[in-house]
Amino acid sequence: MSDARAATVPDFRTRAARAIAEPGLSQAVTSATLRQYEGRKRMLPELGHPLEIRDLAARIKDHTLAHLDRYLAIFAENVRRHGGQVHFAQTPDQAVEIIGGIARRHQVRRIVKAKSMTSEEIHLTEHLEADGIEVVETDLGEFIVQIDHDRPSHIVTPVIHKTTGQIARLFERVLGTPYTEDPEVLTAAARRHLREKFRTADMGICGCNFAVAETGTVCIVTNEGNGRYCTSRPKVVVALMGMEKMVPSMPDLAVMLKLLAKSSTGQRLTVYTNLMSGPRRPGDLDGPEEFHVVILDRGRSRILASEFRETLRCIRCGACLNACPVYRTIGGHAYNSVYPGPIGKLITPLLAGYDEYKDLPNASSLCGACFEACPVRIDIPMLLIRMRDDLRRQGKMHWFQRLAFRIWRWMMLSHRLYALGGGAGRLWDWVAPGGWHRRAPFPFSAWTRHRDLPVMARRPFRKMWKDLENS
Amino acid sequence: MRVQLFVTCLTDTYFPDVAACVVRVLRRLGVEVDFPKRQTCCGQPALNSGCMHDFRAVAARMIDVFEGSDPVVTPSGSCCSIVREYFPHAFDDDPVRRARAVALAGRTYEFIEFLEKKLRPDWSAWDLRFDAVATYHYSCHLRGIGITDEHVRMLQRFRGLEYRPMEKMDQCCGFGGTFAVKYGDISGAMVRDKVANIRKIGANLLVCNDGGCTLNIAGALHRDGCDVRVMHIAQILDQAMAASEKRRAASAVPQGVQP
């Protein structure tokens, strides 16, 4: 997000409250996420030993991250051996400059683009469009987002916040498709529109789900086959990847692919799995003449060296978003980040800084549904707690909360003071008619705005114990 | 067998009857219950808020208070999960205390977990009856301690109890400790969703085995004017066991046989 736009965005609490008030949003997001959540639960047992395979996947990622410098070097060497070109970008600006440079060199007019979260991170499309290039998103969800000038709200299903009716009206307005809520007809309309773009594009851009070091292979998975078009038809192809996307070898890739599809959409495998190793070779029927891989750091090496390394295991499956009750309640836009949901609460502040995003790690009930769903066993609740502690250590916790917990700790370190605190609470309970507080002073007003608060029991258990002990 | 009761601050303060029921149920099953009187809180509020130093101080005290080798039983899955999942990590730099934290984590059980996985009583000796149309809220922290459907299976032992699973029963109610206050609007929307699902299933009893969730859901039910009762399984068990004892006594006394 550009700084100018960030300044106009209201704070997280306001965005969340607006999302909750938006009619139909939570229902749309909940029903779609539940479908994928249930799909994942149904499909995962097919792995035989789902927990062990997830542990294995976590170990593969941990091993790769521990030797990331070596695997990146091996990967780059193998891509170059196949005739591809590898570029390392420290910052988003550098990545944009590298890709823009490639486009300029080939006088590119039209780019077809497969889905890539990393490209969203660096606002690649906006930058290329500013250079006068037409960039066409070809993933159906991203295509809808693009023609509606909207933003994705989920990392796998970008239009999860939209209803079929909204999409039908959009297609009517932009593509001239007669109004229909039949998804097949709508998809066919998008397909016709995109075919022409695929045929005439001079450059293709894709992301990278996994990069296999041993073979120098870029692997992308799509359900629509658009990734295959983007990377086989145009003369120049650029794959953009975050530097954590590496796996050592093909057998490791197999583990990841199985987990990704099942965790993400509840499929056995994603429909199209593309493996690319360099440009077209003599005798090849298709493929680009030039093949580039751009590897982005953007703070990832800093995360690698930090106590939050585990977050780099993420394979962007979206299972944690689908499982998250907060995400289901507020949708993706309220996070104001390319990466919403539980994993977004960690990686957004890590990539973009605490100042603008310190609400994200705090706005979780720590229910643990994300950790349970994660195919690479990222302990998201534990990391959120660690990040809250890190915020405190950096002086970014509100003084009121720090003070409140200092007093609380002092009371909890003595059972007599603890009992005294309970007594004080019972004094306040005198003003609760019928045994319930309907209104309370700050900070408990946030509680009573939404629900009543019962009064405390007249006698705490520790007093009851005296009778129980002798009974 | 002897156990130490870890009552937890919320149960002690708001739901002491639940703890009394835990004590009575355990005693009926032949378990001796001890209550370490110096206990306060496990430290979860500070931990969740990122005040790790405050958490460590309170957790260290709890390890001292629950010295010994007897199992520790608690009516709250949430507090149990803090002891099991977070106590050992809190003392990574203090090997002595870490070893004691690991030991405490290894002998701390949620109430139903203790019954089902450790004590394994012969329920056929009891005529468990409880008349209700019940639904059940799966508390989040049960995930962390590896509990799946143990509570539901327990409920299905009661004759007269019709169990109806609610939609999204494993979705968080929005309590989350300070989360409910710091992000009141999100938390409020979450608990309203829970109430809607409880209403939809048409139960007259909500079974909820955690003080935090109960505080939140019962408060939202009351605000909503919904008269569904909220009970902990210990309370249901206590009533059903007491009634079973009474029936047994009534039928046994004429023959002069002790129950």
Interface residues (C-beta under 8 A of the other chain):
Chain A: R13 A16 A17 I20 S26 L34 P325 V326 R328 T329 I330 N362 A363 S364 S365 L366 C367 G368 A369 F371 E372 M382 I385 R386 M387 R388 D389 D390 L391 R392 M397 Q401 R402 F405 R406 W408 R409 M411 M412 L413 S414 H415 Y418 G422 G425 W436 R438 P443 F444 A446 W447 R449 H450 R451 D452 L453 P454 M456 A457 R459 P460 F461 R462 M464 W465 L468 E469
Chain B: V7 C9 T11 D12 T13 Y14 F15 P16 D17 A19 A20 V23 F35 K37 R38 Q39 T40 C41 G43 P45 A46 L47 N48 S49 G50 C51 M52 D54 A57 V58 R61 E85 Y86 H89 C140 H141 R143 G144 K168 D170 Q171 C172 G174 F175 G176 G177 T178 F179 A180 V181 K182 Y183 G184 D185 I186 S187 G188 A189 M190 V191 R192 D193 L215 N216 A218 G219 A220 H222 R223
